Amino acid sequence: MIDVHVLTHAGTRIDWLAECLRSLEDEPCTVHVIRNMGGTVGHGRAQGYQRGSHPFVTYVDSDDFVYPGVMAAVIEGLKTHASVCTHEIALHNGVGFFRKPRGGHNLFAARREAIEPLLDHMETIDYLSDVMVRRHLKPAQLDFVGYAWRLHEGQAHRNINGAMLRQEIERCQWRN
């Protein structure tokens, strides 16, 4: 089994959240919905990764969803790797297209023991916590399309300007 956290925020669309949760219903996972009202992505991720007790952890964004069988594939991959990621389909205005994999984007999952040492630092990162965790853990790419990433104007990464990005990158230098 794997613990999955789903962050919600003030702009969460209830219809997309419902679709996200339905996609997880038949997967071998325990879902934890995290109300992250006013919190940063990093703070929410740190809170989410602390939930549950399964040996493996992951997240699904409340505006996205997973495809059947993804959690079984991820669990199998985590038996031999500290972290893994699947391929994704991006959806724009409801139309799906395959994206070239980029640095372990979605679905990212890890062994709990690999994530735990990063939690304190993760809480201090506003937007780039996912990027920094992936850079640190270097997930193995699974040959499985498991995630639907919905592209829309309300996404958190669209709120980052160049100066904010440089500032976070400077603050986010993981120490091995």
C-alpha positions as CSV (number, residue, x, y, z in Angstrom):
1,M,0.0,0.0,0.0
2,I,1.0,3.6,-0.5
3,D,-0.1,6.8,1.2
4,V,-1.4,9.5,-1.3
5,H,-1.9,13.1,-0.3
6,V,-4.1,15.5,-2.2
7,L,-3.6,19.2,-1.4
8,T,-6.6,21.5,-1.6
9,H,-6.5,25.2,-1.5
10,A,-8.9,28.2,-1.8
11,G,-9.1,27.8,-5.6
12,T,-9.7,24.1,-5.6
13,R,-12.5,23.1,-8.1
14,I,-14.8,20.7,-6.4
15,D,-15.6,18.8,-9.7
16,W,-11.9,18.3,-10.4
17,L,-11.2,17.2,-6.8
18,A,-14.1,14.7,-7.1
19,E,-12.6,13.3,-10.3
20,C,-9.2,13.1,-8.7
21,L,-10.6,11.1,-5.7
22,R,-12.7,8.8,-7.9
23,S,-9.5,7.9,-9.8
24,L,-7.9,6.7,-6.6
25,E,-10.9,4.7,-5.3
26,D,-9.8,1.3,-6.7
27,E,-6.0,1.8,-6.2
28,P,-4.0,0.1,-3.4
29,C,-3.6,3.3,-1.5
30,T,-4.8,5.3,1.5
31,V,-5.9,8.9,0.5
32,H,-5.3,11.9,2.7
33,V,-6.9,15.1,1.7
34,I,-4.9,18.1,3.1
35,R,-6.6,21.4,3.4
36,N,-3.8,23.8,2.6
37,M,-5.7,27.1,2.8
38,G,-3.2,29.9,2.6
39,G,-0.2,27.6,3.0
40,T,2.6,27.2,0.5
41,V,3.0,24.1,-1.7
42,G,6.1,23.1,0.3
43,H,4.3,23.4,3.6
44,G,1.4,21.3,2.2
45,R,3.7,18.6,0.8
46,A,5.5,18.3,4.1
47,Q,2.2,17.9,5.9
48,G,1.0,15.4,3.4
49,Y,4.1,13.2,3.4
50,Q,3.8,12.9,7.1
51,R,0.3,11.4,6.9
52,G,-0.2,7.7,7.1
53,S,2.2,4.8,7.9
54,H,2.6,2.9,4.6
55,P,6.2,2.4,3.5
56,F,5.6,4.4,0.2
57,V,4.3,7.9,-0.3
58,T,3.1,10.0,-3.2
59,Y,0.7,12.9,-4.1
60,V,-1.9,13.7,-6.7
61,D,-2.8,17.3,-7.3
62,S,-6.4,18.1,-6.7
63,D,-6.9,19.3,-10.3
64,D,-5.3,16.1,-11.8
65,F,-6.1,12.4,-11.7
66,V,-4.5,9.0,-12.2
67,Y,-5.1,6.1,-14.6
68,P,-6.0,2.6,-13.4
69,G,-3.1,0.5,-12.3
70,V,-0.7,3.3,-11.6
71,M,-0.3,2.6,-7.8
72,A,0.5,-1.1,-8.4
73,A,3.1,-0.1,-10.9
74,V,4.6,2.5,-8.6
75,I,4.7,0.1,-5.6
76,E,6.4,-2.5,-7.8
77,G,9.0,0.1,-8.9
78,L,9.6,1.2,-5.3
79,K,10.6,-2.3,-4.4
80,T,13.9,-1.7,-6.2
81,H,14.2,2.1,-6.3
82,A,14.1,4.8,-3.6
83,S,11.8,6.9,-5.9
84,V,10.1,6.5,-9.2
85,C,7.9,8.4,-11.6
86,T,5.5,7.5,-14.4
87,H,4.8,9.1,-17.8
88,E,1.9,11.6,-18.0
89,I,-0.7,12.8,-20.3
90,A,-1.3,16.5,-20.3
91,L,-4.8,17.8,-20.7
92,H,-5.5,21.2,-22.2
93,N,-9.2,22.2,-22.4
94,G,-10.1,18.5,-22.0
95,V,-7.9,17.4,-24.9
96,G,-5.1,15.0,-24.0
97,F,-1.6,14.9,-25.5
98,F,1.5,13.0,-24.5
99,R,4.3,15.0,-23.1
100,K,7.9,14.1,-23.4
101,P,9.0,13.0,-19.9
102,R,10.8,15.8,-18.1
103,G,12.9,15.1,-15.0
104,G,10.5,12.8,-13.1
105,H,7.4,15.0,-13.2
106,N,4.3,13.0,-12.5
107,L,3.4,10.6,-10.9
108,F,6.3,10.9,-8.5
109,A,6.5,8.5,-5.6
110,A,9.1,7.5,-3.0
111,R,9.9,5.3,-0.1
112,R,8.9,7.1,3.1
113,E,12.4,6.7,4.5
114,A,13.8,8.7,1.5
115,I,11.3,11.6,2.0
116,E,11.5,11.9,5.7
117,P,14.9,13.6,5.9
118,L,13.7,16.3,3.5
119,L,10.5,17.3,5.3
120,D,11.9,20.2,7.5
121,H,13.6,21.8,4.5
122,M,10.6,21.2,2.2
123,E,8.4,23.3,4.5
124,T,10.5,26.3,3.9
125,I,10.1,26.2,0.1
126,D,7.1,28.1,-1.4
127,Y,6.6,26.6,-4.9
128,L,9.6,24.5,-5.9
129,S,9.4,21.8,-3.2
130,D,8.5,19.1,-5.8
131,V,11.3,20.1,-8.2
132,M,13.9,20.1,-5.4
133,V,12.7,16.7,-4.0
134,R,12.9,15.2,-7.5
135,R,16.4,16.7,-8.1
136,H,17.6,15.2,-4.8
137,L,16.1,11.8,-5.1
138,K,16.5,11.3,-8.9
139,P,13.5,9.0,-9.5
140,A,13.7,6.1,-11.8
141,Q,11.4,6.5,-14.9
142,L,8.8,3.8,-15.1
143,D,7.5,3.0,-18.6
144,F,3.9,3.5,-17.7
145,V,1.4,6.3,-18.4
146,G,-0.2,6.8,-15.0
147,Y,-1.0,10.5,-14.5
148,A,-3.2,13.1,-16.2
149,W,-1.9,16.6,-15.7
150,R,-4.5,19.2,-16.3
151,L,-3.1,22.5,-17.7
152,H,-5.0,25.6,-16.8
153,E,-4.6,29.2,-15.7
154,G,-5.0,28.6,-12.0
155,Q,-1.9,26.4,-11.5
156,A,0.5,27.5,-8.8
157,H,3.6,27.3,-11.0
158,R,2.1,30.1,-13.2
159,N,2.3,32.5,-10.2
160,I,6.1,32.4,-10.2
161,N,8.1,35.1,-11.9
162,G,11.8,34.9,-12.8
163,A,13.0,36.7,-9.7
164,M,10.9,34.5,-7.4
165,L,12.3,31.4,-9.2
166,R,15.9,32.5,-8.8
167,Q,15.3,33.3,-5.1
168,E,13.8,29.9,-4.4
169,I,16.5,28.1,-6.3
170,E,19.2,29.8,-4.2
171,R,17.3,28.9,-1.0
172,C,16.7,25.3,-2.1
173,Q,20.2,23.9,-2.4
174,W,19.8,20.4,-0.9
175,R,22.6,19.2,1.1
176,N,23.5,15.5,0.6
